[in-house]
Amino acid sequence: MEASDVKNFELAEQGHLRIAWAGDQMPVLRMIAERFAKERPFAGKRIGACLHVTTETANLMLTLKSGGAEVALCASNPLSTQDDVAAALVTQGIQVYAKKGEDTKTYHEHLDRVLDFEPQIIMDDGADLHGLLHSKRKESLKNIVGGTEETTTGVVRLRSMEKEGALQYPVISVNDANTKHLFDNRYGTGQSTLDGILRATNVLLAGKTMVVAGYGWCGRDIAMRAKGMGSKVIVTEIDPLKALEAVMDGFEVMPMKEAAKRGEIFVTVTGNMQVIAKDHFLLLKDGAIISNSGHFNVEIDIDALAAMSVRRRYVREFVEEFTLGDGKRVFLLGEGRLINLAAAEGHPASVMDMSFANQALSAEFFFHLDKKMDRKIYKVPRSD
Ligand code: ADE
């Protein structure tokens, strides 16, 4: 237990109950865990994971353990950890380094602790652990057999490393599997993002104008669910093809400079930086609510917002009020971090079941190879 760093061990009992509740919605992972328990594909192997520490992730960690793996887990976002889950996992023999609300320094120290554990497989969400291995912790590369990546943003980062010839081990892109993005991104993000906005604010969605920035798999789900809840939805999208899809799906599409004047609730989910920036803050209505559901907290330019503000204070948990010089108030949710995991519990277990089945099977794949894989990004192998 000393090896771990979690907030409060007294929360473990609640964590066990919530992990079991999610596990009931994860039949695919359960089947894999049962087979792993018999076949022990990871006996004597170490897996290092950097994932949102949720009840769903806990079921994945326990599946790996049932296959014989030793596992160390850190958070893939400082605000997404469920502290009861972290505590419960430690009592089940997983090393966990994650505390909800940890500062940036602690977040990075926790990534280092997972690499100190000398993992052979890296399981990442957002590519922070992959990035660390390729920069400050190159000496740990010698142990690595391969890695997996869960999310679009992480795959984009890894593809640019691959292009530069910098990638040092094979990575399986879980995100690209149809059984991941067509379900988790498409049916998980909308529900969990609206859940996060509602838990943070308790505002009525019906009749409100919601601006969804980005019309990838995640953005289109948020737009569709918000429409279903009675919101008037505006989409902003820089890719012309996706923008046209949004038009044909029945949404108003316009640049953020126009949308900023009309929106009451904003959600960014683009993977890009400064999607809502200084020029847009000037145009917002008084009381505008702004949030992000993309992986990193870079989509809203919070530094610019802070610099323009004369007052900044929390008015509810996860709701920070910024008052601009002219008296206008802007409400930022969850520090601009992914609101579905900061204020809610992330995607429901039944979609994470398929994503994490891909993770478990991809990790197993690395130990069933008859020839060496190249230092490339691979799709999840299909078996017929
Ligand atoms: N990403 C989105 N939702 C998640 C969840 N419930 N668990 C882990 N990662 C997630």
Boltz pocket constraint, residues with backbone or C-beta under 6 A from the ligand:
constraints:
  - pocket:
      binder: B
      contacts: [[A, 51], [A, 52], [A, 53], [A, 54], [A, 55], [A, 56], [A, 57], [A, 192], [A, 345], [A, 346], [A, 347], [A, 348], [A, 349], [A, 352]]
      max_distance: 6.0
